[in-house]
């Protein structure tokens, strides 16, 4: 990777991680306040409505935008066509939500779901307004602007949600939080960009974008379907209260993953797309990035599983103790997720968006079959299968990347080696320490204060012994991040 592009990518990653971190902190802070003010059923009802909005957002928010980022050659008609297509599709999906809200409420036996879905669906057209300007910022790697607009929306949403929750609005505070956040973000984007859509629409340009965008949107929908089938089945089989407990554990895992995944995907897609005609440079960039991703992500997943009990107690209180075993299992999904963090960006940048769709279909088929088979055994069995599926199917990705980059499979898998050793040492040490502390009567805060630093020290020492060059590479990346750069706009 050229030095200038590497620096811009790292700087862009820093801004994107800053965005993700800011979003995660705001989401967690508002979630903590609202979890104490609201009931599990409130979260369950809004989570059910959120399933529908989640799917429809995937259709309107990714396909055309990613096509704009990936294309080497782009003209104004591409942008106008993408904007009006995304906005028109969003209004179609809005109308569908309005019409089907009553039926959805009847199916799930939640009368409040109808009105919640009707109001929440307005995020679709409001969010679609900013999709093309955001894509342009990402194409030019202006991730500081993306971060500013995103955090503006999240701050606004968090304030509105907390004020409404403390004011006694119940589940409507969750709806208000999402509506206010999307509206504020779209206004910030419109204010920041010089680009304005013209009243132009080109069918040939739509066709050109659609070839790539269809695979992106379809893959996003299929992946989302595989994830949200958990919420749907648990809500239908175990009720909204059980879904509320599950949703707490699920959201904690998603917060950790989203802290990095969004930044990795958007920066990776932009950087890999610029290198797509230089296979050797893409290979070096992908393997180097994956090593750093594994180094950061593996201890997070294992660590969260090991300290799930005191973590839930400190963050949410005793009434959420039923979420602890679910978090213990679901947190382990972070490990394969961080190994595969750059995969979608790589496939799409190399014009293999169809591969992402194919893998999404494979994950979805295996996921639905497993969830349906294990549903009678309870939520914990479903969570365990979900993690096992991610681990078992990862070798398929290794084979695909090996073929795409003409690189031996062992080299593709190697970035995970040292972090796995470090994670195993950390897990053994933390588990042993927990056994020693079991009879001491420590509170959850004191327990975390002992376990977290111990785990970090064990992990860092083990990785340094096994692979000192990996620690050196991580430090070099960190130095680039903190060094000011003129093009870090």
C-alpha positions as CSV (number, residue, x, y, z in Angstrom):
1,X,0.0,0.0,0.0
2,X,1.4,3.4,-0.9
3,X,2.6,5.4,2.2
4,X,0.1,8.3,1.6
5,X,-2.8,5.9,1.2
6,X,-1.8,3.9,4.2
7,X,-1.6,7.1,6.3
8,X,-5.0,8.3,5.0
9,X,-6.5,4.9,5.7
10,X,-5.1,4.8,9.3
11,X,-6.3,8.4,9.8
12,X,-9.6,7.6,8.3
13,X,-9.8,4.5,10.6
14,X,-9.0,6.7,13.6
15,X,-11.8,9.1,12.8
16,X,-14.2,6.2,12.1
17,X,-13.3,4.5,15.3
18,X,-13.7,7.8,17.1
19,X,-17.2,8.0,15.5
20,X,-18.0,4.4,16.5
21,X,-16.6,4.9,20.0
22,X,-18.6,8.1,20.4
23,X,-21.7,6.4,19.1
24,X,-21.1,3.4,21.4
25,X,-20.5,5.5,24.5
26,X,-23.6,7.6,23.7
27,X,-25.7,4.4,23.0
28,X,-24.4,2.7,26.2
29,X,-24.9,5.8,28.3
30,X,-28.5,6.4,27.1
31,X,-29.1,2.6,27.3
32,X,-28.0,2.5,31.0
33,X,-30.2,5.4,31.9
34,X,-33.2,4.1,30.0
35,X,-32.7,0.5,31.1
36,X,-33.3,1.7,34.7
37,X,-36.2,3.9,33.8
38,X,-38.0,1.5,31.5
39,X,-39.2,-2.1,31.7
40,X,-37.9,-5.1,29.8
41,X,-41.2,-5.3,27.9
42,X,-40.7,-1.8,26.5
43,X,-37.4,-2.8,25.0
44,X,-38.9,-6.0,23.7
45,X,-41.8,-4.2,21.8
46,X,-39.4,-1.6,20.2
47,X,-37.0,-4.4,19.4
48,X,-39.7,-6.2,17.4
49,X,-40.5,-3.0,15.5
50,X,-36.8,-2.5,15.0
51,X,-36.5,-5.8,13.2
52,X,-38.6,-4.4,10.3
53,X,-36.8,-1.1,10.2
54,X,-33.4,-2.8,10.4
55,X,-34.1,-4.8,7.2
56,X,-35.5,-1.9,5.3
57,X,-32.6,0.3,6.3
58,X,-30.2,-2.3,4.8
59,X,-32.0,-2.0,1.5
60,X,-32.0,1.8,1.3
61,X,-28.7,2.6,3.0
62,X,-26.0,0.4,1.5
63,X,-26.4,-0.8,-2.1
64,X,-26.2,2.5,-4.0
65,X,-23.8,4.1,-1.5
66,X,-21.3,1.3,-1.6
67,X,-21.4,1.2,-5.4
68,X,-20.5,4.9,-5.4
69,X,-17.5,4.2,-3.2
70,X,-16.3,1.1,-5.2
71,X,-16.4,2.5,-8.7
72,X,-13.2,3.7,-10.2
73,X,-15.1,6.0,-12.7
74,X,-18.0,8.1,-11.5
75,X,-20.0,10.9,-13.1
76,X,-22.8,13.2,-11.8
77,X,-25.6,11.1,-13.3
78,X,-24.6,8.2,-11.1
79,X,-25.1,10.4,-8.0
80,X,-28.4,11.9,-9.0
81,X,-29.8,8.5,-10.0
82,X,-28.6,6.9,-6.8
83,X,-30.1,9.7,-4.7
84,X,-33.6,9.5,-6.2
85,X,-33.6,5.7,-6.3
86,X,-32.7,5.4,-2.6
87,X,-35.3,8.1,-1.6
88,X,-38.1,6.6,-3.8
89,X,-37.4,3.1,-2.4
90,X,-37.5,4.5,1.1
91,X,-41.0,5.9,0.6
92,X,-42.2,2.6,-0.8
93,X,-40.9,0.8,2.2
94,X,-42.5,3.5,4.5
95,X,-45.9,2.9,2.9
96,X,-45.4,-0.9,3.4
97,X,-44.7,-0.4,7.1
98,X,-47.8,1.8,7.5
99,X,-50.0,-0.7,5.8
100,X,-48.7,-3.8,7.5
101,X,-48.3,-2.5,11.0
102,X,-51.6,-3.8,12.3
103,X,-51.0,-7.3,10.9
104,X,-47.5,-7.4,12.5
105,X,-49.0,-6.5,15.9
106,X,-51.6,-9.3,15.5
107,X,-49.0,-11.9,14.6
108,X,-46.8,-11.1,17.6
109,X,-49.6,-10.5,20.0
110,X,-48.3,-7.0,20.9
111,X,-51.0,-4.3,20.3
112,X,-48.5,-1.5,20.9
113,X,-46.3,-2.7,18.1
114,X,-48.6,-1.2,15.4
115,X,-48.3,2.4,16.4
116,X,-44.6,2.0,17.3
117,X,-43.9,0.6,13.8
118,X,-45.9,3.4,12.1
119,X,-43.9,6.1,13.8
120,X,-40.5,4.4,13.7
121,X,-40.7,3.8,9.9
122,X,-40.2,7.5,9.2
123,X,-36.5,7.0,9.8
124,X,-36.4,5.3,6.3
125,X,-36.9,8.4,4.1
126,X,-35.2,10.7,6.5
127,X,-32.1,8.5,6.5
128,X,-32.1,8.0,2.8
129,X,-31.6,11.7,2.2
130,X,-28.0,11.5,3.5
131,X,-26.9,8.2,1.9
132,X,-25.3,9.7,-1.3
133,X,-23.5,12.6,0.5
134,X,-22.1,10.2,3.0
135,X,-20.9,7.9,0.3
136,X,-19.1,10.8,-1.3
137,X,-17.4,11.6,1.9
138,X,-16.3,8.0,2.3
139,X,-15.1,7.7,-1.3
140,X,-12.8,10.7,-0.8
141,X,-11.8,9.3,2.7
142,X,-13.1,12.4,4.5
143,X,-14.1,10.4,7.6
144,X,-13.8,13.3,10.0
145,X,-17.0,14.8,8.4
146,X,-18.7,11.4,8.5
147,X,-17.9,11.2,12.2
148,X,-19.1,14.7,13.0
149,X,-22.5,14.1,11.4
150,X,-23.0,10.7,13.0
151,X,-22.1,11.9,16.5
152,X,-24.3,14.9,16.1
153,X,-27.3,12.6,15.4
154,X,-26.5,10.3,18.2
155,X,-26.1,13.1,20.8
156,X,-29.4,14.5,19.8
157,X,-31.1,11.1,19.9
158,X,-29.6,10.3,23.3
159,X,-30.7,13.6,24.8
160,X,-34.2,13.3,23.5
161,X,-34.5,9.6,24.6
162,X,-33.3,10.2,28.1
163,X,-35.5,13.3,28.6
164,X,-38.5,11.4,27.4
165,X,-37.7,8.3,29.5
166,X,-37.3,10.4,32.7
167,X,-40.4,12.2,31.8
168,X,-42.5,9.0,31.9
169,X,-43.0,8.4,28.1
170,X,-42.2,4.7,28.5
171,X,-41.4,2.9,25.2
172,X,-42.1,6.1,23.2
173,X,-38.8,7.4,24.6
174,X,-37.0,4.7,22.5
175,X,-38.9,5.7,19.4
176,X,-38.2,9.4,20.0
177,X,-34.5,8.6,20.4
178,X,-34.3,7.0,17.0
179,X,-36.4,9.5,15.1
180,X,-34.5,12.5,16.6
181,X,-31.1,10.9,16.0
182,X,-31.7,10.2,12.3
183,X,-33.3,13.6,11.7
184,X,-30.4,15.5,13.3
185,X,-27.8,13.4,11.4
186,X,-29.5,14.1,8.0
187,X,-29.7,17.8,8.7
188,X,-26.0,17.8,9.6
189,X,-25.1,16.0,6.4
190,X,-27.1,18.3,4.2
191,X,-25.5,21.3,5.9
192,X,-22.0,20.0,5.5
193,X,-22.0,18.9,1.8
194,X,-21.7,21.1,-1.3
195,X,-23.3,18.4,-3.4
196,X,-27.0,18.8,-4.2
197,X,-29.1,16.4,-6.2
198,X,-30.4,17.6,-9.6
199,X,-33.8,16.6,-11.1
200,X,-32.0,14.0,-13.2
201,X,-32.6,10.3,-13.5
202,X,-30.7,7.9,-15.9
203,X,-31.9,4.4,-16.5
204,X,-28.5,3.3,-17.9
205,X,-26.7,4.6,-14.8
206,X,-29.3,2.9,-12.6
207,X,-28.6,-0.3,-14.4
208,X,-24.8,0.2,-13.9
209,X,-25.2,0.9,-10.2
210,X,-27.8,-1.8,-9.6
211,X,-25.5,-4.7,-10.8
212,X,-23.2,-4.0,-7.8
213,X,-25.8,-2.5,-5.5
214,X,-28.2,-5.5,-5.7
215,X,-25.6,-7.9,-4.4
216,X,-24.7,-5.5,-1.6
217,X,-28.3,-4.9,-0.5
218,X,-29.3,-8.5,-0.9
219,X,-26.3,-9.6,1.2
220,X,-27.1,-7.0,3.9
221,X,-30.7,-8.1,4.0
222,X,-29.8,-11.8,4.2
223,X,-27.2,-11.2,6.9
224,X,-29.7,-9.1,8.8
225,X,-32.3,-11.7,8.5
226,X,-30.0,-14.3,9.9
227,X,-29.3,-12.0,12.9
228,X,-32.8,-10.8,13.5
229,X,-34.3,-14.3,13.3
230,X,-33.0,-14.6,16.8
231,X,-35.2,-11.7,18.0
232,X,-38.2,-12.8,16.0
233,X,-38.1,-16.4,17.3
234,X,-37.4,-15.5,20.9
235,X,-40.1,-12.9,20.8
236,X,-42.6,-15.3,19.3
237,X,-41.6,-18.4,21.4
238,X,-40.6,-16.9,24.7
239,X,-42.4,-13.5,24.9
240,X,-41.3,-9.9,24.9
241,X,-39.9,-10.1,28.5
242,X,-37.5,-12.9,27.6
243,X,-36.7,-11.0,24.4
244,X,-35.8,-8.0,26.6
245,X,-33.3,-10.1,28.6
246,X,-31.8,-11.5,25.4
247,X,-31.7,-8.0,23.8
248,X,-29.5,-6.7,26.6
249,X,-26.9,-9.4,26.1
250,X,-27.2,-9.1,22.3
251,X,-26.8,-5.3,22.3
252,X,-23.7,-5.4,24.5
253,X,-22.0,-7.7,22.0
254,X,-23.2,-5.6,19.1
255,X,-21.9,-2.5,20.7
256,X,-18.4,-4.0,20.9
257,X,-18.5,-5.2,17.3
258,X,-19.9,-2.0,16.0
259,X,-17.2,0.0,17.7
260,X,-14.8,-1.4,15.1
261,X,-16.8,-3.0,12.3
262,X,-18.3,0.1,10.7
263,X,-14.9,1.9,10.7
264,X,-13.2,-1.2,9.3
265,X,-15.7,-1.7,6.6
266,X,-15.9,1.8,5.2
267,X,-12.2,2.6,5.4
268,X,-11.3,-0.9,4.1
269,X,-13.7,-0.6,1.2
270,X,-12.3,2.8,0.2
271,X,-8.6,1.7,0.6
272,X,-9.0,-1.7,-1.1
273,X,-11.0,-0.2,-3.9
274,X,-8.1,2.2,-4.7
275,X,-5.7,-0.8,-4.8
276,X,-8.0,-3.2,-6.6
277,X,-5.8,-3.4,-9.7
278,X,-2.7,-4.2,-7.6
279,X,-3.2,-7.7,-6.1
280,X,0.1,-7.8,-4.2
281,X,-0.7,-4.5,-2.5
282,X,-4.2,-5.6,-1.6
283,X,-2.8,-8.9,-0.1
284,X,-0.3,-7.0,2.1
285,X,-3.0,-4.6,3.2
286,X,-5.6,-7.2,4.0
287,X,-3.3,-9.6,5.9
288,X,-1.7,-6.7,7.9
289,X,-5.1,-5.2,8.8
290,X,-6.5,-8.6,9.8
291,X,-3.5,-9.2,12.2
292,X,-4.3,-5.9,14.0
293,X,-8.0,-6.7,14.1
294,X,-7.4,-10.1,15.7
295,X,-5.0,-8.6,18.2
296,X,-7.6,-6.1,19.3
297,X,-10.8,-8.2,19.1
298,X,-9.9,-11.7,20.4
299,X,-9.3,-10.6,24.1
300,X,-12.5,-8.5,24.0
301,X,-14.7,-11.4,23.2
302,X,-13.1,-13.8,25.6
303,X,-12.8,-11.2,28.3
304,X,-16.4,-10.2,28.1
305,X,-17.5,-13.8,28.4
306,X,-15.3,-14.3,31.4
307,X,-16.6,-11.3,33.4
308,X,-20.2,-11.3,32.2
309,X,-21.6,-11.6,35.7
310,X,-20.0,-8.6,37.4
311,X,-20.2,-6.6,34.2
312,X,-24.0,-7.0,33.9
313,X,-24.4,-6.3,37.6
314,X,-22.4,-3.1,37.4
315,X,-23.9,-1.7,34.2
316,X,-27.6,-2.7,34.6
317,X,-28.3,-3.9,38.1
318,X,-29.7,-7.1,39.6
319,X,-32.9,-7.2,37.6
320,X,-31.0,-8.1,34.5
321,X,-29.2,-11.1,36.0
322,X,-31.0,-13.4,33.5
323,X,-28.9,-11.8,30.8
324,X,-25.6,-13.1,32.3
325,X,-25.5,-16.6,30.8
326,X,-26.6,-15.3,27.5
327,X,-23.9,-12.7,27.4
328,X,-21.3,-15.4,28.5
329,X,-22.1,-17.3,25.3
330,X,-22.8,-14.6,22.8
331,X,-19.6,-12.7,23.6
332,X,-17.6,-15.5,22.1
333,X,-18.9,-14.6,18.7
334,X,-16.7,-11.5,18.8
335,X,-13.6,-13.7,18.2
336,X,-14.5,-15.0,14.7
337,X,-16.2,-11.6,13.9
338,X,-12.9,-9.8,14.4
339,X,-11.0,-12.3,12.3
340,X,-13.4,-11.7,9.5
341,X,-13.7,-7.9,10.0
342,X,-12.2,-6.9,6.6
343,X,-13.7,-9.7,4.5
344,X,-16.8,-7.9,3.2
345,X,-14.7,-4.8,2.3
346,X,-12.2,-7.0,0.5
347,X,-14.7,-8.9,-1.5
348,X,-16.7,-5.9,-2.6
349,X,-13.6,-3.8,-3.4
350,X,-12.4,-6.5,-5.6
351,X,-15.8,-6.6,-7.4
352,X,-16.8,-9.9,-5.8
353,X,-20.0,-8.6,-4.1
354,X,-21.7,-11.8,-5.2
355,X,-19.4,-13.7,-2.9
356,X,-20.6,-11.7,0.0
357,X,-24.2,-12.6,-1.0
358,X,-23.3,-16.2,-1.4
359,X,-21.7,-16.4,2.1
360,X,-24.6,-14.5,3.6
361,X,-27.0,-17.1,2.1
362,X,-24.9,-19.9,3.6
363,X,-24.8,-18.3,7.0
364,X,-28.5,-17.6,6.8
365,X,-29.5,-21.2,5.8
366,X,-27.3,-22.7,8.5
367,X,-28.5,-20.2,11.1
368,X,-32.2,-20.6,10.5
369,X,-32.0,-24.4,10.4
370,X,-30.0,-24.5,13.6
371,X,-32.2,-22.0,15.4
372,X,-35.4,-23.8,14.5
373,X,-33.9,-27.1,15.6
374,X,-32.7,-25.8,18.9
375,X,-35.6,-23.5,19.8
376,X,-37.2,-26.1,22.0
377,X,-34.1,-26.3,24.1
378,X,-34.2,-22.6,25.1
379,X,-32.4,-19.3,24.5
380,X,-29.0,-20.5,25.7
381,X,-28.9,-23.3,23.2
382,X,-29.7,-20.9,20.4
383,X,-27.0,-18.5,21.5
384,X,-24.5,-21.4,21.7
385,X,-25.3,-22.5,18.2
386,X,-25.0,-19.0,16.8
387,X,-21.4,-18.8,18.1
388,X,-20.6,-22.3,16.8
389,X,-21.9,-21.5,13.4
390,X,-19.6,-18.5,13.0
391,X,-16.5,-20.6,14.0
392,X,-17.4,-23.6,11.8
393,X,-18.0,-21.5,8.6
394,X,-14.9,-19.3,8.9
395,X,-12.6,-21.8,7.0
396,X,-14.9,-21.2,4.0
397,X,-13.8,-17.6,4.0
398,X,-10.1,-18.7,4.3
399,X,-10.5,-20.7,1.1
400,X,-12.2,-17.8,-0.7
401,X,-9.6,-15.3,0.3
402,X,-6.8,-17.7,-0.6
403,X,-8.3,-18.1,-4.1
404,X,-9.0,-14.3,-4.6
405,X,-5.5,-13.2,-3.5
406,X,-3.6,-16.3,-4.9
407,X,-2.2,-16.7,-1.4
408,X,-1.8,-20.1,0.5
409,X,-4.6,-20.8,3.0
410,X,-2.1,-21.0,5.9
411,X,-1.0,-17.5,5.2
412,X,-4.6,-16.3,5.2
413,X,-5.2,-18.0,8.6
414,X,-1.9,-17.0,10.2
415,X,-3.0,-13.5,11.4
416,X,-5.2,-15.3,14.1
417,X,-2.3,-17.5,15.5
418,X,-0.6,-15.2,18.0
419,X,-3.9,-13.5,19.3
420,X,-5.4,-17.0,19.8
421,X,-2.4,-18.1,22.0
422,X,-2.6,-14.8,24.0
423,X,-6.4,-15.2,24.4
424,X,-6.0,-18.8,25.7
425,X,-3.4,-17.7,28.3
426,X,-5.6,-14.8,29.3
427,X,-8.7,-17.0,29.7
428,X,-6.9,-19.6,31.8
429,X,-5.4,-16.9,34.1
430,X,-8.7,-15.0,34.6
431,X,-10.7,-18.2,35.1
432,X,-8.2,-19.3,37.8
433,X,-8.3,-16.0,39.5
434,X,-12.1,-16.0,39.6
435,X,-12.0,-19.4,41.3
436,X,-9.6,-18.0,43.9
437,X,-11.9,-14.9,44.5
438,X,-15.1,-17.0,44.6
439,X,-15.3,-17.1,48.4
440,X,-13.9,-13.6,49.2
441,X,-17.3,-11.8,48.9
442,X,-16.0,-9.1,46.6
443,X,-18.5,-6.8,45.0
444,X,-18.8,-6.7,41.2
445,X,-16.8,-3.4,40.8
446,X,-13.9,-4.8,42.9
447,X,-14.0,-8.0,40.9
448,X,-13.8,-6.2,37.6
449,X,-11.0,-4.0,39.0
450,X,-8.9,-7.1,39.6
451,X,-9.9,-9.3,36.6
452,X,-9.6,-6.8,33.8
453,X,-6.0,-5.5,34.4
454,X,-4.9,-9.1,35.1
455,X,-6.4,-10.3,31.8
456,X,-4.8,-7.4,29.9
457,X,-1.4,-8.1,31.4
458,X,-1.5,-11.8,30.7
459,X,-2.7,-11.3,27.1
460,X,-0.1,-8.6,26.2
461,X,2.7,-10.6,27.7
462,X,1.8,-13.8,25.9
463,X,1.4,-12.1,22.5
464,X,4.7,-10.3,23.0
465,X,6.5,-13.6,23.8
466,X,4.9,-15.4,20.8
467,X,5.0,-12.6,18.2
468,X,7.0,-9.5,19.2
469,X,6.8,-8.2,15.6
470,X,3.0,-8.1,15.9
471,X,3.2,-5.8,19.0
472,X,5.7,-3.7,17.1
473,X,3.4,-3.4,14.1
474,X,0.5,-2.4,16.4
475,X,2.7,0.3,18.0
476,X,3.7,1.6,14.6
477,X,0.1,1.8,13.6
478,X,-0.7,3.7,16.8
479,X,2.1,6.2,16.2
480,X,0.7,7.0,12.7
481,X,-2.7,7.5,14.4
482,X,-1.5,10.1,16.8
483,X,0.7,11.9,14.4
484,X,-1.0,15.0,12.8
485,X,-1.7,14.7,9.1
486,X,-2.7,17.5,6.7
487,X,-5.1,15.3,4.8
488,X,-7.0,14.0,7.8
489,X,-10.0,16.2,7.0
